[in-house]
Amino acid sequence: MIQVRNSLPSPAGLRASSLSCVIGLGGISYWLRDRVEYTLPTAASINGPLAPALVINLPDAGISLDQLEAVFRRLANEDDVFSEAFIRGALIYVQPRDAQLPSETPTLSNAVEKYLEENSAQLLFADPSAGLPTLPEGPYFITENQFHQAWRLYEDSLEAFVSSSVPAARGKYAFQPLHANAYSGLHSVVAVPSRLYYPVTFDRPLNGKRVSVKDLFHLEGMVTTIGSRSYAECYGVQKSTAKYIQHLIDKGAVIVGKTKMGAYAGSEIPPEKCIDYFPPWNPRGDGYQGPSGSSSGAGSSVAGYPWLDYALATDTTGSTRMPASAHGVWALRMSSNTVPMEGVVPSVGVFDTIGLLGRDAASLRHLGAVSALMQDEHTMPKKILYNTDWFPTANDDQQRMTDSFVEKLEAVLGITHTKVSFSDEWVRSRPGEASGKSLKDYLAKSGYWPDKYNGYHGLDDFREQYRQKFGKEPYASPWQRDRWELGRQTTLEERNRGLEEIEVFRKWVDQYLLPLSPNGRPGVILMVPLGRASANYRDVVPPPDQGKVAPTSYNPLWFASILGLPQLVVPIGQNPYHSELSGRTEHAPIVGSMVGSKGTEMVMLRLAQEALEKAEWPTEVLTGRFMFNVGNNERNSVKQTEAMSRKN
């Protein structure tokens, strides 16, 4: 039975026959898109004003029950929006796949007629003589003679999204908030279209891929909050969509909503720092682990929702990499200035770049290639650097998994890694500008000054406009106010000095650590430690000064940031711990990570994928409590072959 849960007024400019409503069908809620996809020449014979409809393609006029059931099985295998509820009481609209149907209505076997009668369904055959357009296969709703798309509603039970978006009628890059509720009503919902509507083509390689975007990206018709109620209040609905998002839409991506983040792109984490918006839940382990930041919603959505393909984020000093490590997902911090940043609210500017998150290597490579990373991924690195200033890690289990991952990389490249102390190499070859300082001392404030100065003054216009508009100060959490004060105290001269020091460091790194090969191609990758290796409970208040000031810009997290380099996060294992909250053994994500020269994103992705495949390690992570099916080895993860057999 169809239940229309709530109806909404049609947006201005649409036809009077348009509608938008939430429909309950077979225990699942759907959002009916108001756009008319197709109009039949005459009204269909349906039971009531609204009915489920299913569009299918068949190769010829001879329709058997085996053919029908084979089509239904294929649709169910390819799509999570389609269900058997779109057969019962439905209009099944049959289109020719290869050749035109005959002018006469095909005869149906007794078995087909019995099946239709048992399901109260009817077949309607496309009229090839009418020259009507072909509809994509998939589930629809029909009102009289008009087909509308059916978008399935999923609960945002992890509270990863700040808003859900659906396409607006007024333009290709325009959106509107999803005005819908469903199920228990305890959570907001996200609408996703049938994957069957979007067959992949050469020009649209991302067709139907569902993408969440961090709430730093502007979407036309949606409010950008940057994690701040004051910012949302000041600027309201945005009038344009970020340029990079436009590129992904052109390639077929479906933007389903905006994910939560730390206010003003700061690393606000629970329990006491997140004030304006409740922080997302991390689905890993006992469900009460910290989400990290600032792209907390991006990590949560990819780790928790199998119906989502990618999360789009930003990375300044770890905003993509740290949530990826906390949630145990694949992630790529892209080289600076690789893709356009227009329409993305800046955090620090000079360190900002795009971050991509996903659950498997192959799909992240696909997204990277579509994201204008037209790079050579065939020239593999000739050297793996292993910085002894940063390794070994404090956790022995994490170190063992990292060493094992390095061995797998070596097996693909046919080399052994090179241990080197950057600090010692600096002493041997440091430039004259260092004035005899150690590497740690020389870079003590190099990243800190631009980070704090730009992070504060980049919001000068916002603060002033908010004061002018509302006659009061915009809100910032105590933690964020302390960060702003540090930025206010940092001078422009200090900021510029920091950038000059970074440039000196960059030239030294290019010459002595990450030089180009004789043919001008990058030839070195650097292993870096990343993430925690055990429990990180979200209800534990950290020390007051934790996260405010990095002791020096020479550290594993800031290395890629200050140099504008790409960094890859690779899920490699999971570490058991006894949860104080669930009272049982849980598993914390363990990731490996590597940094390359600018333009090595695709090389690193290919290398990581091939290394894991050769070792028979899983290249895809699960959603929910575990990253991987638990195995009896040092990584606590089954081999790829066993993972695939369990998946099937």
Secondary structure, DSSP 4 states (H G I P E B T S, - for coil): --EEEEEEPPPTTS-TT--EEEEEETTEEEEEEEEEEEE-SS----SSS-EEEEEEEESSS---HHHHHHHHHHHHHH-SS--GGGTTT-EEEEEESSSPPPSSPPP--HHHHHHHHHTT-EEEE--GGGTPPPPPSEEEEEETTEEEEEEEEEE-TT--EEEEEEE-TT-TTBEEE-----TTSSS-EEEEE-GGG----SS-TTTT-EEEEETTB--BTSB--TT-HHHHHHH-B-SS--HHHHHHHHTT-EEEEEE---GGG----TTTS--SSPPPPB-STTS-B---SSSHHHHHHHHH-TT--EEEEEESSSTTHHHHHHHT-EEEEPPTTSS--TTB--SSSTT-EEEEEESBHHHHHHHHHHTT-----SS--SEEEEETTT-S-S-HHHHHHHHHHHHHHHHHHT---EEE-HHHHHHHH--GGGTT--HHHHTTTTTHHHHHHHHHHTTHHHHHHHHHHHSSPPP--HHHHHHHHHHHHS-HHHHHHHHHHHHHHHHHHHHHTSPBPTTSSB-EEEE---S-SS--BTTSPPPTTTTT--S-S-SHHHHHHHHT--EEEEEEEEEEEE-TTTSSEEEEEEEEEEEESTT-HHHHHHHHHHHHHHHT--SBPPSSS-SS---SSTT----HHHHHHHH-
